């Protein structure tokens, strides 16, 4: 899909004037997003902070009005942002329901980026960078002279936004869209300017790394003024189409078009530490006729494992694992097409999505595990919390006579026990499992899969059989849901102010104790006990935010609170077992002088 984007967009756009008056964003710093940009972070590593699922079923799916050629992003509260070629930026809640959409009036071709204050930055085909606030309102747009398919990067303090354009320029902008500095890449021959497709990466010291498509060089730029700290030239004259990837120790990994090497680059001075040919037909990794079948390039970024292993895909049906010293650890055949976009969970599982419509799970040793089959071209798997992975559909249906919609899927490790998808595990689900039992229990004869799905829905553990482990999994979920046996689910405790407290400051800092197995927490606050007790995350004015387990404090946005008013609040605990609704606590604010 990236190749198609390249060939469709190799032209220059005329510069235009700013469309919106710049407006400063929200200065309140939010917790770190789960997946803030292409590659998960601004080092572009593809390594998630959460474990991904070994197997799973569809938690939700969302239809879009066009292809989604880029990565989605996930906020600290689990909110999913989708940039779509229908020109819209969509924001979904954790259940896949639409919160808002922003219409850019031009196909969105970059992965969205989440800034420290929650603002979302995304590039369009018409050449504009859009800044959108947390409610879907435009803050500003900034024009460039070419499509912006490069995913923006944001400095750790949120003050610098870096965006590359196909006009060959890297723009450094302030929060109000004022220009701080620019850096121009070079073009070939008669074309004086380059084109930036790769997303800029940021090192631990703030150094910005970027490459231009026609310029076989990786540049390290000073974030204060854009001056070149060093330039690493590639003798092969390959093109930097993919983003540089920065390892934990600062080493930069780069792949190129028209070059089958993986390069490791020294961050101090830009020297090449090593390079490894990933498609040498003379090695034992490939069949003897490999060179007759494949002429390969690199169209997607490498991804890093928790142990530092570099996983690389070229446009052949193989996945490579390379050690940090440059030695190839293994090469595994995978699928039929190749060109995988990659992500790695904190548990080391690798996720490879491809235009053949499959998302594949690969073990750290190269063994292929389970698969998810989509309906079109799958790309850019993203690892969210609670064993959920999100993957999107990049197929362009506009040239086809079809009503087919593009989709984004969330796949969860948990929830497969709810076979009829009515959000309750009960006798109806057991009856469906029993119906498939006789056809799928013979160990010599796996279930007969005649439909497009990879697994029948009653095969809960996805081992291609319906038998006692599936019944056990359903029973465990069933008992957990109805509360039979064992202690009640843990609830948030130790509220401060204490429940029923009076004379509370109008500037309270609410705090509580989280449960040990909690992943996320939802905060509810209002002046009606009934509304607070029955509210959900869609209840405006009562639902406040979702935050990770480590954050057990909340300051109301509307401080100072009303004097002599009684406030009610509730903290829900969310874990892999589900949501434990919290008790409703109260406090009364002291009179205001």
N, C-alpha and C positions, 0 to 999 in steps of 0.2 A: 504493500500500500504506500509506503514511503516513496518507492520508486515512481509510482504514478503521480504523487504529489510533486515530485521534482520535475518531471517532464511537463506537467500541466502548468507549472508556475515559473518557468525560466524566462521571465520578462521583467522589465522595470516599469514601475508606476510613477506617474508625475506627482510631485509633491503638492499637498493641499494644506489649507490653513486649519488651525485647531477648531474642533467642532463644539467643544464645551468649555465653559469657564472653569478653570481648576478649582477644586474644593478640597480642603484638607480632609483626610480620613479620620476615623476614630483613633484617638491616641491611647486607648486602653489596650494593653498588651494581653493577648489571649494565650492559653496554654498551647504548646507546640502541636501543630496538626499531625494527624496519623500518617498522611501521605501528602506532602505539601506541594509537590510539583512533579514533573517528569523524573522518574528514577527514585521517587520517594522523598528525596531531600536535595539540597543544592550541591551536594557532592555527586549526585546522579548515580548512586551506587546500585539502585534496584533492590537494596536489602531492607526488608521491613523490620520494624521493632516488635511485631507480633508474629505468632505462629500462624501458618496457613493450614488449611484443611488437607488431610490425606485423601479424603473422599468427601462427598457431600451431595446436596440436592439444591435446587433453586430456592433461595429464600424470597427473592422478589425479582421481577423484571420490569423494565421501564422502556416504553416505546418513544423513539425520537422521530423527528421529521426529516432526518437526513443521516448521512454517515457520521461516525464518530472516529476520525482518523488518529486521534491522539489519546493520551492517558487521561483518565479521570483523576481527580484529587479528593482527599478525604480530610475534613476538618477535625479539630480536637473533639468535637461533639458527635462525630460520626457522620456529619453532613457530607453528601457526595456532590461534587461539582462536575458537570459534563459540558464540554465545549463541542458544539455540533455544527455540521456543515449547513444546517437549515438556518444558520445565523443566530441561534439562541444559545445562551448559557443557562443551563438548568441547575437548580439546587434541590436535592432530594433529602428527606429525612432517613432515619435508619431503617424504615420499613419500605423504602422505595417510593414514598408518596411525594408529589411535587410540592415544594415550599414556595418557590417563585421561579420565574424565568426572566431573563434580560435579552432583548432583541437588539443585536448589533447591526442589523440590516446588511450584513455581509457574512459569507461563510466563515466560521471560526475554525482556524487551521492549526492553532497551537494548543498544547496542553495548558489548562489553567494553572495558575500559581496562587497560593494562599500566603498573604503577608502576615507579619506578627500581630497586626490589629484585626485580622479576619478579612481584610479587603482581598478581592480576587482580581488578578491581572490576566488578561487573555488577548491573543493577537488575532487579527482578521485578515482575510484575503485581500481586502481593499487597502491594506497597509497601515491600519491603526492599531495602537495598543489601547485597550479599554481597561479602566479601573472601576470596579463595581463594589459597592459596600455590602455589608452582611445582610441587607434587606433586599438586594437586587436593584438598587438605584445606582445610576451611573455617577461616579465622582468626577471623572474627566476622560477624555480621549486624546491621544497624542498621535499625530500623523507621521508616517515615514514614507519613503518613496518606493516601497516594495512590500509584498505580502509579509506578514509576521507569522511564520510557522515555527519559530524558535520559542520554546517555553521560557518565560521570564524567570529571572533569579532575583532574590531580594537579600540585602545584607542583613546580618543578625540583629541590628538595631532598627531595621525597617526604613532607614533613611535613604538608601540607594536602591533603585529598581533598575536592573540591567535587562535590556531586550535587544535581541538581534533581528535584523530585517534582511530581506532578500535584496535590498539596495546595497548590501555589503557593509552596513554600519552597525556597530554595537552602540546603543544609546544608554547612557547612565542618567537616570532621572531622579529628581527629588520626589517626596510624597505629594507635592502639589503639581507635579508634572513639569516643573521647570527643568531645563536641561543643565546637567552638571558638567558633562563632557561627552565626547564621542570618539570612537576609534574606527578607522576605515580599513577594511581589508582590500586586497588588490584583486584585479581580474585578469583574465588571459588575453594576451595580444591586444587587439583593437578595443576590447571592452575594458575601460579603465578601472571600473569598480568590481568588487567581488559580490558574493551573495552568501549570507549567513543562514544556513538551515539548522546547524547544530545549536543546542541550548547551552548558554554559558554555565560553567560550574564555578563554585566558590570554594577555595581552600580554607583551612582552619584559621589562617592569618588574614583572611579577607581577600587574598589575591584572586583575581578573576581570570579564568582560563576560557579561551574561545578560539575557534578556527573558522576561516572562510572557505566556502566550497571550492573555489578555483585557486586558492592559495594554499599550497602544500606545507603549511606551517601552523604550529600551535603557539599561541601567544599567551604570555603571562602578563597581566596588566595590573598596575597600581590602582587600587580602588579609589584613591583620593583624587587622582588627576587623569587616569587613563594612560599614563606613560608606560611604555614597554619595559618590563623588568628583564625579560629574556624572550627569545624566539627559538623554537625548536623546528628546524627544517627537516622534511622527510625526503630522502634521496629518491625514493620511488616516484615522487610527484603525485602520489595518491591524494584524493580529495577528502578533507575532513567533513563528511556529511553527518556523522554521529557525534554526540556530545562527549567531551572528555569525562572520565570517571576518576574520582579522587578517592584513594584508599585511606584507611585509618591512619597509616603512617605518612600520608602525604603523597605517596607515589601516584602518578597520573597514568592511566591506561587509555590508549587511543587506538581505534580502528579506522580504516580509510576505505573509500571507494577505489577500485582499480589496484588494490593492494591487499594481499591475503595475510599480512602480518598483523600481530598484536604487538603494540609498542608499550614499553614501560619507561616512564620519563622521570628524571630526577627533579623534584620541586625546587631545589635550591638554585639550579643554574640552567635547567632545560636540556641537559644532556640525556641521550638515550641510554638507559641502563642495559636493556636487552630488547631484542625483537624475536618473535617466534612465528614461523610460517605455519598457519593453521590449515593449509590445504595442499601440502606437499604430497603429490601422488606417489612419490618414491618411498614414503614411510609405510609401516605395516598397519597404519590406522585405516587405510582405505583399500577398496578392491582394485585390482590391476587396471580396470578400465575406467577408473574414477575420472581421469582427465578427459576421457572421450565424452563423458556425460555432463560434466559441470564446468562452467566458467563462473567463478564465484566472486561476490562482493559483500561488503558489510553494510547493511542498511539499518541496523538497530544497535543500541548501546550494549556493551557488556554489562553483566551483573555480578556483584561480589557476594560470596558466601560468608557466613559468620567466622569461618576459619581463614579467610583471606583468599580462597580459591576464586579465580576469575572464570566466569562462564560466558562463552562467546558463541554467537550464532552467525553463520554466513547464509547466503541464499542457496543452500543445499540441505538435504534432510539429515543433518548431523548436528549434534550439540557437543561442544568442546569444553573441557575443564582444564584450566591451566594453573599450575602452582605459582605462588608469588615470585619464584626464582626463574620463571619462564619455561619450565619443563611441562610438557603436556601430560596431564594425569590420566585422562581417558577421553576417548571420542566415542559417542554413542549414536547409532542410527536412530532417527526419530521421525515418524510420520513419512509423508511422501513429497512435501513441498519445501519445507525449510523456511528460512527468513523469520525465525522466531523472535518475538519480543518477550523479554524475560523479567522475572521477579524472583526473589528468594526470601523465604520466611526465616524467622529467627531460629526455627528448628532445623534449618538447613535444606528443607524441601525446595526444589526448583520448579517454577511454573513457566511453561513455554506455550505461547499462543501463536497460531499460524493461520494463514489464509485458507487452509484446508478445513477450517471450521472447528478445530479441536483445541481445547486447553488441556495440556498434558502435565501430569505430576511426575517429577523425576527425583529419584533418591540421590543423596550426595555421592553415591558410588556409581551413578549413571544408569541404574536400573529404572525402567519405566514402570510407573504405578498406574493409578486410575486416570480416567479421561472424562472430560465434559465435552459434549458435542453441541455446538451452537448451530445457528441456522445460516451463517454466512462466513465472513472473514473476521476472525477473532484477533484482537490485538491488545497489547499493554495490560497484562494482569496487574492488579493493585491489591495489596494485602491490607485489609482493614482489621479492626479488633474482633475478638470473639470468634476466631477461626473462620473468618469470612474473607472471600476473595471476590473482587469485582472485575469484570472483563467486558469489553465493548465490541461492537460490530462496526467494521470500517468499510463494508461493501457499499459502493456507490450504485444505488438503484435508480438514479434519475434518468439514465439512458434506457431503462427497461420499461416495457409496458406491463406494469405490475403494481399491485397495491401493497406489496411487501414493505413493512416498516423495519427500520433499524432498531436494535435493542441494546440495552445495557443489562447485564445479569449480575446478581449477587448470589454467590454460591456459599452455602454454610455447611460446616461440619455437623451442626446440630439442627434438629428439626425434621430429619428424614423420617422419623417415626410417625409424623402426622401425615399419613399417606393421602388422605382426601383433602388436605390443605385447608381444614376449617378451623385451625389454631387450637384444636383440642385432640388429645390422644384418647380414644375410647373404643367401644365395641365395634363401631363402624370401621375403624382402621384395622382392628383384629380380623374382622370378616373379610376385608380385602386381602390381607396377608394369607388367610386360610384358603382363599380362592385360588391363589397361585401356588400353594404348598405342594400339591402333588406333581405339578409340572416342573418344579424347580428344585427338588430335593435330592434327586439321584446324582451322586457324586461323579458319575461318568458322563452325565448329560446336563450341561449348564442350561439355564433358562433359554428358551427360544426367543431371541430378540428379532422380531420381524419389523418393528417400527424404527423411526429415526433415533430413538433414545439409545444411549449406550447401556442402560440398566433398566429393568422393570422397577417400578416405584416401590414395590414391596421388598426388594433386595436392599435392606436398610444399610448393611455394612459393605455393600458394593463388591461382593466376592463372587458374583454371578450365580449364586444359589439363594433360595429362600428356605431357611431351616432354623434350628433352635437359637443360634446367635442373634438372628433377627427378632425372634420372639422375646429373647432376653432384653435386647435393646429397647423394644417397645414397652416391655413391662417396667423397666427402670424409668423411662420417661413418663409413663402413665402414673406410676406411684408418686413421682416427684410433682406432677401436675395436681393430683387430687389431694396430696398431703397425707397419704396413708403411710404408716410406719415411720419410724425415725423422728428426730426432733424437727420443729417447725423451721422454715427458712430464716436465715439471719436477717435482721433489720438494722438499719443505722441506729446508733445509740449515743449516749452522753451529749445531748444537745446543749449548746451554749449560745444564747441565754437558756437557762433551764426551762423546762416545760412549765408554763403558768407564771413565769417571772413578770414582775411589775417594775416600774421605774427604770426601764431600759433606755439607754442612750438613743437618740434619734439617728445616730451614726453607727449602727451595730455591725459587728463582724460576726456573722453566724458561723458556727463550727460544730463538728460532730465526729463520731468515731465510725469509720467504715468497716464493713465486713471483710474478713481475710480473703475470700474468694471473689471479691468484687472486681470487675474490670472497669465499669463506668458507673456514674451516679447522675441522677436527674434531680434538679432543684425546683421546687414549687413554692410560691410565696404569694399571699394575698390577704385580704381582710374578711373573707368569707370562709368559715370552716367547711361548709358543704362543698363549695367550689374547689377549695384546695384538696379536700379528701377525694373528690371524684375526677380531678383534672387529669388529662393526658398531655403528651408532648405537643398536641395540636391546639391546646387551650390557650388562646392569646391572653396576655396579661397575668396569667398564673404560672404557666411553665416558663422558667427562666433560662436554664441552660443545661447542657450535658457536660460533665467534666470527668477526668480520669480519677482512679481510686486515690492516688497520692494527694490530690487536691481536696482537702476536707474543710474548706472555708469558702464563704460567699459573702460579698458585700452588696446589698441591694442597690440597683442602679438609680433608684429614685430618692436616695438620701438627700437631705434629712427626711426621715419618716414623719408622718403626721403625729402631733402630740396627743397623748391620751387615747390613741387608737390601738385596738388589739389586732395583732397580726398573727396569721397562721402559716405554718411552713411544714414542708414534707420533703424527705430525702429518700428516693428510691434507689435500691442497689441492683445493678445489672451484672449478671455473671453468665457463664456458659449454660447454667441450668435454667435461666430465665430471669424475670424481673421480680424482685421482692419489694412490694409496695410498702413504703415507710409509714410510721405512725404520724398523725397530725399533731404537731406541737404548737404552742402559742406563747406570745409575750406581749406585754402592754408597754407602750412608749411613755416616758415621763412627760409631764406638761412642758410645752415650749415657753420660754420666757420672752 
